[in-house]
Amino acid sequence: MKTSGNKLLRVGVLGCGMISADHFTAWARCQGAQVVAVCDPMIDRARARAGQFDIRAAYDSPGAMIAAESLDLIDIITPRETHAAMVRLAARDGIHALCEKPLCPTYAEAQALVEEVGGRIRVMVNENWRYRAYFRQIAEWLQAGKLGTVTLARLALWRSSMLPRAEDGRVHALTRQAFLAREARVLIAESLIHEIDVVRALFGEVEVLACSTGRACGEIIGEDSASLLLRTADGLTVSLDGVMTAAGHETRAPDRLEIAGTRCSVVLEGAVLKLIGAEQQTIVYDEAEVRQNCFNASIQHFVDQVKGGGPFWTSAQDQLGSLRVMEEAYRLAGAPTLLGPTRLPPIAPPQITGF
């Protein structure tokens, strides 16, 4: 493990589920910190992760891990409804916390937590979508003024993750995150919160003008499709839509983004980023590499800023902006519309000779 400074920070990880492998991989590459212990209520799962990443200690109790390990940092990868309790536990012992998104299930809970913790510890949210290489490149182009005046933007996340798989009939998303079947809030809270954060990182704070949600998957109670119409303080309109029941699309398809500008425009699709207009540039990314590297970058940023005392790019306070947008979207949308067979127009297109 490499260091960046005179002290190697001791890290404990809470949660050894699906997403934790990306965290552990990032920690293994991080400079200046080392994971010394892991914790999961399923001790066999904790021991398996510890063995996989050569970590010496595994626990099934967060309190026991904290009491025994003299930790400097804690990485919280537990279910969303437990985040507040885990941050409070860290604050009690003066341990700086990196918390998976969302900080809390609702804006009100997150706001109360931020106020309660105050300055006792530093809390960063691992809202790592904005750390993706292509979004950081777009942010650099925007900061450099390459687009001129930005006139319209749209961001889309289309996936097939809530459709039954052909091989076994199981819903892919629910095999990865079974808890989503019980959640009243699914697509926006679990996935589009990333895209909301990206919009805020690129264009600043936004208000929600309208939102509509729907549900097609019979195995969940929350929404699996959503469209949000957003507007910045400068009047820029941004449309954001997502769907988890798009046949023919990948279960983990990347984002599609278009930004119109008076000097240059931007198109991102299939991990290919293009700057077009007065300047021309094409950058081809490896999506798997981009995905892991955004974990690497966010975790390294967390360690660097703890050691250096600088501000977090995705602080707990910043996360409140995304949760505020989420809450307003759900308020405007109401209950998701149950989607059934589409009613066709009463008149079919005419047959035209020769065409």
C-alpha positions as CSV (number, residue, x, y, z in Angstrom):
1,M,0.0,0.0,0.0
2,K,1.4,3.4,-1.0
3,T,1.2,6.4,1.3
4,S,0.7,10.1,0.5
5,G,1.9,11.8,3.7
6,N,3.4,10.7,7.0
7,K,0.5,8.7,8.3
8,L,-1.3,5.7,6.8
9,L,-4.9,6.2,7.8
10,R,-6.7,3.2,9.2
11,V,-10.0,2.3,7.5
12,G,-12.9,0.1,8.6
13,V,-15.5,-0.9,6.0
14,L,-19.1,-1.5,7.0
15,G,-21.0,-3.7,4.6
16,C,-19.7,-6.5,2.4
17,G,-22.5,-6.8,-0.1
18,M,-22.7,-6.5,-3.9
19,I,-21.2,-3.1,-4.4
20,S,-18.5,-3.5,-1.8
21,A,-16.1,-5.2,-4.2
22,D,-15.7,-2.0,-6.1
23,H,-15.0,-0.2,-2.9
24,F,-12.4,-2.7,-1.7
25,T,-10.7,-2.6,-5.1
26,A,-10.5,1.2,-4.9
27,W,-9.2,1.0,-1.3
28,A,-6.5,-1.5,-2.4
29,R,-5.3,1.1,-4.9
30,C,-5.6,4.2,-2.6
31,Q,-2.6,6.1,-1.5
32,G,-2.5,7.2,2.1
33,A,-5.0,4.8,3.7
34,Q,-5.4,1.1,4.3
35,V,-8.4,-1.1,5.1
36,V,-7.6,-2.9,8.4
37,A,-11.0,-4.4,9.2
38,V,-14.4,-5.2,7.6
39,C,-17.8,-5.7,9.1
40,D,-21.0,-7.4,8.0
41,P,-23.9,-8.9,10.0
42,M,-23.2,-12.1,8.0
43,I,-19.8,-12.9,9.4
44,D,-19.0,-15.5,6.7
45,R,-19.5,-12.8,4.0
46,A,-17.2,-10.4,6.0
47,R,-14.6,-13.1,6.2
48,A,-14.8,-13.9,2.5
49,R,-14.2,-10.2,1.6
50,A,-11.4,-10.0,4.1
51,G,-9.8,-13.0,2.6
52,Q,-10.3,-11.8,-1.0
53,F,-8.6,-8.5,-0.3
54,D,-6.0,-9.6,2.3
55,I,-7.6,-7.8,5.2
56,R,-6.7,-9.2,8.6
57,A,-9.9,-8.6,10.7
58,A,-13.6,-9.4,10.2
59,Y,-16.5,-8.5,12.5
60,D,-20.2,-8.8,12.6
61,S,-20.7,-5.8,14.9
62,P,-19.9,-2.2,13.9
63,G,-19.5,-1.3,17.6
64,A,-17.0,-4.1,18.1
65,M,-15.0,-3.2,15.1
66,I,-14.8,0.5,16.1
67,A,-13.9,-0.4,19.7
68,A,-11.1,-2.7,18.7
69,E,-9.4,-1.1,15.7
70,S,-8.5,2.6,16.4
71,L,-9.9,3.7,13.1
72,D,-9.4,7.0,11.3
73,L,-11.9,6.5,8.6
74,I,-15.0,4.4,8.0
75,D,-16.6,3.5,4.7
76,I,-20.4,2.9,5.0
77,I,-21.8,0.5,2.4
78,T,-24.9,-0.6,4.4
79,P,-28.5,-0.4,3.3
80,R,-29.8,3.2,2.9
81,E,-32.1,3.1,5.9
82,T,-29.1,2.4,8.2
83,H,-26.8,5.2,6.9
84,A,-27.8,7.7,9.5
85,A,-27.2,5.4,12.4
86,M,-23.8,4.4,11.0
87,V,-22.8,8.0,10.6
88,R,-23.9,8.8,14.1
89,L,-21.8,5.8,15.3
90,A,-18.8,7.2,13.5
91,A,-19.4,10.7,14.9
92,R,-19.6,9.4,18.4
93,D,-16.0,8.1,18.1
94,G,-14.6,11.0,16.0
95,I,-14.1,8.8,12.9
96,H,-14.5,10.6,9.5
97,A,-17.1,8.9,7.3
98,L,-17.5,8.1,3.6
99,C,-21.1,7.1,3.1
100,E,-22.7,5.4,0.1
101,K,-25.5,7.3,-1.6
102,P,-28.1,8.3,-0.7
103,L,-26.9,9.8,2.7
104,C,-30.5,9.1,3.9
105,P,-33.7,7.8,2.3
106,T,-35.3,11.3,2.5
107,Y,-34.2,14.9,2.4
108,A,-35.6,15.6,5.8
109,E,-33.6,12.8,7.4
110,A,-30.4,13.9,5.7
111,Q,-30.9,17.5,6.7
112,A,-31.4,16.5,10.3
113,L,-28.3,14.3,10.2
114,V,-26.1,17.0,8.8
115,E,-27.3,19.5,11.4
116,E,-26.8,16.9,14.2
117,V,-23.3,15.8,13.2
118,G,-22.2,19.4,12.5
119,G,-18.4,19.7,12.6
120,R,-17.7,16.7,14.9
121,I,-16.5,14.6,11.9
122,R,-16.2,15.1,8.2
123,V,-18.8,13.3,6.1
124,M,-18.5,12.7,2.4
125,V,-21.1,10.9,0.3
126,N,-19.8,8.4,-2.3
127,E,-21.9,10.0,-5.1
128,N,-19.3,8.8,-7.6
129,W,-21.1,9.2,-10.9
130,R,-19.7,12.8,-11.3
131,Y,-16.2,11.4,-10.9
132,R,-16.6,9.4,-14.1
133,A,-13.9,10.4,-16.6
134,Y,-16.3,11.5,-19.4
135,F,-18.3,13.7,-17.0
136,R,-15.2,15.3,-15.7
137,Q,-14.0,15.9,-19.3
138,I,-17.4,17.6,-20.1
139,A,-17.1,19.7,-17.0
140,E,-13.6,20.8,-18.1
141,W,-15.0,21.8,-21.6
142,L,-17.8,23.7,-19.9
143,Q,-15.4,25.5,-17.5
144,A,-13.2,26.4,-20.5
145,G,-16.2,28.0,-22.3
146,K,-15.8,25.6,-25.3
147,L,-19.6,25.3,-25.7
148,G,-20.4,29.0,-25.7
149,T,-23.9,29.5,-24.3
150,V,-25.5,26.2,-23.3
151,T,-29.0,26.2,-24.7
152,L,-30.4,22.7,-23.9
153,A,-29.4,19.5,-22.3
154,R,-30.8,16.0,-21.9
155,L,-29.6,13.0,-20.0
156,A,-31.0,9.4,-20.3
157,L,-30.5,6.1,-18.5
158,W,-32.3,3.3,-20.4
159,R,-31.9,-0.2,-19.1
160,S,-33.6,-3.6,-19.2
161,S,-32.8,-4.5,-15.6
162,M,-36.4,-4.8,-14.4
163,L,-37.4,-7.2,-17.2
164,P,-37.3,-11.0,-16.7
165,R,-34.2,-12.7,-18.1
166,A,-34.6,-15.1,-20.9
167,E,-32.4,-17.8,-19.3
168,D,-34.2,-18.1,-16.0
169,G,-37.2,-15.7,-15.9
170,R,-35.7,-13.8,-12.9
171,V,-35.6,-10.0,-12.8
172,H,-31.9,-8.9,-13.0
173,A,-32.1,-5.9,-10.7
174,L,-33.8,-7.9,-8.0
175,T,-31.2,-10.6,-8.1
176,R,-28.6,-7.9,-7.3
177,Q,-30.7,-5.8,-4.9
178,A,-33.6,-7.8,-3.6
179,F,-34.7,-5.0,-1.2
180,L,-35.9,-2.9,-4.2
181,A,-39.0,-5.1,-4.4
182,R,-40.2,-3.6,-1.1
183,E,-39.3,0.0,-1.8
184,A,-41.9,2.6,-2.7
185,R,-39.1,4.6,-4.3
186,V,-37.0,2.8,-6.8
187,L,-35.7,4.3,-10.0
188,I,-35.2,7.9,-8.9
189,A,-34.0,7.2,-5.4
190,E,-31.7,4.3,-6.4
191,S,-30.4,5.2,-9.9
192,L,-31.5,8.6,-11.2
193,I,-30.1,10.2,-8.0
194,H,-26.8,9.7,-9.8
195,E,-27.9,11.6,-12.9
196,I,-29.5,14.4,-10.8
197,D,-26.1,14.8,-9.1
198,V,-24.3,14.9,-12.5
199,V,-26.7,17.6,-13.7
200,R,-25.9,19.6,-10.6
201,A,-22.2,19.1,-11.0
202,L,-22.2,20.3,-14.6
203,F,-24.8,23.1,-14.5
204,G,-25.4,24.0,-10.8
205,E,-28.6,23.8,-8.7
206,V,-31.9,23.1,-10.5
207,E,-35.6,23.3,-9.8
208,V,-38.0,20.6,-10.8
209,L,-40.7,21.9,-13.2
210,A,-42.4,18.6,-13.8
211,C,-42.1,14.8,-13.1
212,S,-44.0,11.8,-14.3
213,T,-43.3,8.2,-13.2
214,G,-44.6,4.7,-14.2
215,R,-44.4,1.1,-13.3
216,A,-44.4,-1.9,-15.7
217,C,-42.6,-4.6,-13.6
218,G,-45.1,-6.5,-11.5
219,E,-42.5,-7.6,-8.9
220,I,-42.0,-4.1,-7.4
221,I,-44.2,-1.4,-5.9
222,G,-42.1,1.6,-6.8
223,E,-41.4,3.3,-10.2
224,D,-39.3,1.8,-13.0
225,S,-39.7,4.7,-15.4
226,A,-39.4,8.4,-14.8
227,S,-39.1,11.7,-16.7
228,L,-38.0,14.9,-15.0
229,L,-38.0,18.4,-16.4
230,L,-35.4,20.6,-14.7
231,R,-34.3,24.2,-15.0
232,T,-31.3,26.1,-13.7
233,A,-31.2,29.5,-12.1
234,D,-30.0,30.9,-15.5
235,G,-33.0,29.4,-17.3
236,L,-31.3,26.4,-18.9
237,T,-33.7,23.5,-19.4
238,V,-32.5,20.0,-18.7
239,S,-34.6,16.9,-19.3
240,L,-33.7,13.7,-17.4
241,D,-35.3,10.4,-18.1
242,G,-34.8,6.8,-17.1
243,V,-36.4,3.4,-17.6
244,M,-35.5,-0.1,-16.3
245,T,-37.9,-1.9,-18.7
246,A,-36.4,-1.1,-22.1
247,A,-36.2,-4.3,-24.1
248,G,-33.1,-4.6,-26.2
249,H,-31.0,-2.4,-23.9
250,E,-28.3,-3.8,-21.6
251,T,-29.1,-4.4,-17.9
252,R,-26.3,-1.9,-17.0
253,A,-26.3,0.4,-20.1
254,P,-24.3,3.6,-19.6
255,D,-25.8,7.1,-19.7
256,R,-26.6,9.0,-22.9
257,L,-26.1,12.7,-22.8
258,E,-26.5,15.6,-25.3
259,I,-25.7,19.2,-24.6
260,A,-26.4,21.9,-27.1
261,G,-24.2,25.0,-27.2
262,T,-23.9,28.0,-29.4
263,R,-20.2,27.3,-30.1
264,C,-19.9,23.5,-29.6
265,S,-22.2,20.7,-28.6
266,V,-21.5,17.5,-26.8
267,V,-22.8,14.0,-27.5
268,L,-22.1,11.0,-25.1
269,E,-23.3,7.6,-26.1
270,G,-21.9,4.1,-25.6
271,A,-18.9,5.5,-23.7
272,V,-18.0,7.6,-26.8
273,L,-17.7,11.3,-26.1
274,K,-17.8,13.8,-28.9
275,L,-17.3,17.5,-29.0
276,I,-18.8,18.9,-32.3
277,G,-19.1,22.3,-33.8
278,A,-16.4,25.0,-33.8
279,E,-14.0,22.3,-32.4
280,Q,-14.0,18.6,-33.1
281,Q,-12.9,15.9,-30.6
282,T,-13.8,12.3,-30.1
283,I,-12.7,10.3,-27.0
284,V,-13.5,6.6,-26.7
285,Y,-13.7,5.2,-23.1
286,D,-13.7,1.7,-21.7
287,E,-17.0,1.7,-19.7
288,A,-15.8,-1.0,-17.3
289,E,-12.7,1.0,-16.6
290,V,-14.6,4.2,-16.2
291,R,-16.9,2.5,-13.7
292,Q,-14.2,1.2,-11.5
293,N,-12.1,4.4,-11.8
294,C,-15.0,6.5,-10.5
295,F,-14.8,4.5,-7.3
296,N,-11.0,4.9,-7.3
297,A,-11.2,8.6,-7.8
298,S,-13.9,9.3,-5.2
299,I,-12.2,7.2,-2.5
300,Q,-8.8,8.8,-3.2
301,H,-10.4,12.2,-3.1
302,F,-11.9,11.4,0.3
303,V,-8.5,10.4,1.7
304,D,-6.7,13.4,0.1
305,Q,-9.2,15.9,1.5
306,V,-9.2,14.3,5.0
307,K,-5.4,14.5,5.1
308,G,-5.2,17.9,3.5
309,G,-8.2,19.5,5.1
310,G,-9.8,20.7,1.9
311,P,-13.5,20.5,0.9
312,F,-15.1,17.4,-0.4
313,W,-16.5,17.6,-3.9
314,T,-19.4,15.4,-2.8
315,S,-19.9,16.4,0.8
316,A,-22.9,15.5,2.9
317,Q,-24.0,19.1,2.6
318,D,-23.8,18.9,-1.2
319,Q,-25.9,15.7,-1.2
320,L,-28.8,17.7,0.3
321,G,-29.1,19.4,-3.1
322,S,-29.7,16.1,-4.9
323,L,-32.1,14.9,-2.3
324,R,-34.1,18.1,-2.4
325,V,-34.5,17.5,-6.2
326,M,-35.5,13.9,-5.6
327,E,-38.1,14.9,-3.0
328,E,-39.7,17.5,-5.3
329,A,-39.7,15.0,-8.2
330,Y,-41.6,12.5,-6.1
331,R,-44.0,15.1,-4.8
332,L,-44.9,16.3,-8.3
333,A,-45.2,12.8,-9.8
334,G,-47.4,11.3,-7.1
335,A,-47.9,7.5,-7.2
336,P,-46.4,5.8,-10.3
337,T,-48.9,5.0,-13.1
338,L,-49.4,1.3,-13.6
339,L,-48.5,0.7,-17.2
340,G,-50.5,-1.8,-19.3
341,P,-51.0,-2.5,-23.0
342,T,-50.7,0.6,-25.0
343,R,-54.0,1.7,-26.7
344,L,-53.4,2.3,-30.3
345,P,-54.7,5.4,-32.2
346,P,-58.1,4.8,-33.8
347,I,-56.8,5.2,-37.3
348,A,-53.8,3.2,-38.6
349,P,-51.3,4.7,-41.1
350,P,-52.7,4.4,-44.6
351,Q,-51.1,2.1,-47.2
352,I,-49.5,4.3,-49.9
353,T,-48.8,2.8,-53.3
354,G,-45.1,2.3,-54.1
355,F,-43.9,3.0,-50.5
